[in-house]
Amino acid sequence: MAKKTDDKKPKLKLVSDNKIKTDGKKIGYNPDDKITAKAEKFLQDVASGKTLLQSYKDNYEVKNTTSDKVISINASRLFHNTKMSLRYKAIIRENEENTARQAFRREQYVLKRLSEEAEQADNASSRIRALELLGKTVSMFSDKVEMETKQADRTPEEIEQDLKSKLQKLLGD
């Protein structure tokens, strides 16, 4: 067996997916790359709640003789492709942003209408109810319960003793 000498350095190789080609472009995923219209529709369907299998069947030409297992494998491979995964995450993020925007607009509309009702309603009960609802949006009428916590400085033995005394009181021993 050959002896290792301390003056030799180990041969290490840097491994990365961010390699640069000689023309200056990265090898691997490029966010500027586009996916096909079929692939986009496939991802939109998955994001809307369809299964991978059903989305694949709906968007790609699948023969009737093709088994669900093969379709499922192909759909999974497609979905887990780097570009597809990143695009799917972007679709989910866009959907969440749209939902948040819609909720904000709806909230603004309701508050505007309640304000108008509070100022212009024909009867007093409608004005009072509108004001009450507006007050609830800023937690004006919520019940606040404040609890005193003194347990932060207790040792486990003190907690055990406290529990034993409470059990004795409860059981009447």
C-alpha positions as CSV (number, residue, x, y, z in Angstrom):
1,M,0.0,0.0,0.0
2,A,1.3,3.4,-1.0
3,K,1.9,6.0,1.7
4,K,0.3,9.3,1.4
5,T,2.5,12.3,1.8
6,D,1.2,15.5,3.5
7,D,2.5,17.8,0.8
8,K,0.1,16.5,-1.8
9,K,-3.2,18.3,-2.1
10,P,-6.4,16.3,-2.8
11,K,-7.8,16.5,-6.3
12,L,-11.1,18.4,-5.9
13,K,-13.5,19.2,-8.7
14,L,-16.0,22.0,-8.5
15,V,-19.5,20.8,-9.5
16,S,-22.2,23.3,-10.3
17,D,-25.2,23.7,-12.6
18,N,-24.3,27.3,-13.1
19,K,-21.5,26.6,-15.6
20,I,-20.7,29.3,-18.2
21,K,-20.2,28.4,-21.8
22,T,-17.4,30.0,-23.8
23,D,-19.9,32.3,-25.4
24,G,-20.9,33.7,-22.0
25,K,-24.3,32.1,-21.6
26,K,-25.2,29.8,-18.7
27,I,-25.8,26.2,-19.1
28,G,-29.1,25.1,-17.5
29,Y,-32.2,27.0,-16.7
30,N,-32.6,30.4,-18.3
31,P,-35.7,32.4,-17.1
32,D,-36.0,33.9,-20.5
33,D,-36.6,30.5,-22.1
34,K,-40.3,30.0,-23.0
35,I,-42.3,26.9,-22.5
36,T,-44.8,25.7,-25.1
37,A,-48.5,26.6,-25.1
38,K,-49.4,23.0,-24.3
39,A,-47.0,23.0,-21.4
40,E,-48.4,26.3,-20.1
41,K,-52.0,25.0,-20.3
42,F,-50.9,21.8,-18.6
43,L,-49.4,23.8,-15.7
44,Q,-52.4,26.1,-15.5
45,D,-54.7,23.1,-15.2
46,V,-52.5,21.6,-12.4
47,A,-52.5,24.9,-10.6
48,S,-56.3,25.1,-10.8
49,G,-56.6,21.7,-9.0
50,K,-56.5,19.1,-11.7
51,T,-54.3,16.0,-11.2
52,L,-51.2,15.6,-13.3
53,L,-52.7,12.7,-15.0
54,Q,-55.9,14.5,-16.0
55,S,-54.0,17.7,-17.0
56,Y,-51.7,15.6,-19.2
57,K,-54.6,13.8,-20.9
58,D,-56.4,17.1,-21.5
59,N,-53.4,18.9,-23.1
60,Y,-51.4,16.3,-24.9
61,E,-52.4,13.8,-27.5
62,V,-52.6,10.5,-25.7
63,K,-53.7,7.3,-27.4
64,N,-56.6,5.3,-26.0
65,T,-54.3,2.3,-25.6
66,T,-51.8,4.1,-23.4
67,S,-52.0,3.0,-19.8
68,D,-52.6,5.4,-17.0
69,K,-49.3,4.4,-15.5
70,V,-47.3,5.5,-18.6
71,I,-49.3,8.7,-18.7
72,S,-48.7,9.3,-15.1
73,I,-44.9,8.8,-15.5
74,N,-44.8,11.1,-18.5
75,A,-46.8,13.8,-16.7
76,S,-44.6,13.5,-13.6
77,R,-41.4,13.8,-15.7
78,L,-42.8,16.9,-17.5
79,F,-44.0,18.5,-14.3
80,H,-40.7,18.0,-12.5
81,N,-38.6,19.4,-15.3
82,T,-36.7,22.5,-14.0
83,K,-38.3,25.0,-16.3
84,M,-41.8,23.6,-15.7
85,S,-41.3,23.6,-11.9
86,L,-40.1,27.1,-11.9
87,R,-43.0,28.2,-14.1
88,Y,-45.5,26.3,-11.9
89,K,-44.2,28.2,-8.8
90,A,-44.6,31.5,-10.7
91,I,-48.2,30.6,-11.7
92,I,-49.0,29.8,-8.0
93,R,-47.4,33.1,-6.9
94,E,-49.4,35.0,-9.6
95,N,-52.7,33.3,-8.5
96,E,-52.0,34.2,-4.9
97,E,-51.3,37.8,-5.8
98,N,-54.5,38.0,-7.8
99,T,-56.5,36.6,-5.0
100,A,-55.0,39.1,-2.5
101,R,-55.6,41.9,-4.9
102,Q,-59.3,40.8,-5.4
103,A,-59.8,40.6,-1.6
104,F,-58.3,44.0,-1.1
105,R,-60.6,45.6,-3.8
106,R,-63.6,43.8,-2.3
107,E,-62.7,45.0,1.2
108,Q,-62.3,48.6,-0.1
109,Y,-65.7,48.4,-1.9
110,V,-67.5,47.1,1.2
111,L,-65.9,49.8,3.5
112,K,-66.8,52.5,1.0
113,R,-70.4,51.3,0.8
114,L,-70.7,51.0,4.6
115,S,-69.4,54.5,5.0
116,E,-72.0,55.8,2.5
117,E,-74.7,53.9,4.3
118,A,-73.6,55.3,7.7
119,E,-73.9,58.8,6.4
120,Q,-76.9,58.6,4.1
121,A,-79.2,55.8,5.3
122,D,-82.9,56.6,5.7
123,N,-83.3,55.2,9.2
124,A,-81.2,55.4,12.3
125,S,-80.9,51.6,12.7
126,S,-79.3,51.2,9.3
127,R,-76.8,54.0,10.1
128,I,-76.0,52.5,13.5
129,R,-75.5,49.0,12.1
130,A,-73.2,50.4,9.3
131,L,-71.2,52.2,11.9
132,E,-71.0,49.1,14.1
133,L,-69.7,47.1,11.1
134,L,-67.1,49.8,10.3
135,G,-66.0,49.7,14.0
136,K,-65.6,46.0,13.9
137,T,-63.2,46.3,10.9
138,V,-60.8,48.1,13.2
139,S,-61.4,45.8,16.2
140,M,-63.2,48.6,18.1
141,F,-65.7,46.3,19.7
142,S,-63.7,43.1,20.3
143,D,-63.3,41.7,23.8
144,K,-59.7,41.8,24.9
145,V,-58.6,39.2,27.4
146,E,-55.3,39.9,29.1
147,M,-53.6,37.0,30.8
148,E,-50.9,37.3,33.3
149,T,-48.1,34.9,32.7
150,K,-45.6,34.3,35.5
151,Q,-44.5,30.9,34.2
152,A,-41.4,32.1,32.4
153,D,-39.2,32.1,35.5
154,R,-40.4,28.8,37.1
155,T,-38.3,25.7,37.3
156,P,-39.7,22.3,36.4
157,E,-39.8,21.3,40.1
158,E,-42.0,24.4,40.8
159,I,-44.3,23.5,38.0
160,E,-44.6,19.9,39.2
161,Q,-45.3,21.0,42.8
162,D,-48.0,23.4,41.5
163,L,-49.7,20.7,39.4
164,K,-49.7,18.3,42.4
165,S,-51.3,20.9,44.7
166,K,-54.0,21.7,42.0
167,L,-54.7,17.9,41.6
168,Q,-55.1,17.5,45.4
169,K,-57.5,20.4,45.5
170,L,-59.5,19.0,42.6
171,L,-59.6,15.4,44.0
172,G,-60.3,16.7,47.5
173,D,-57.4,14.7,49.2
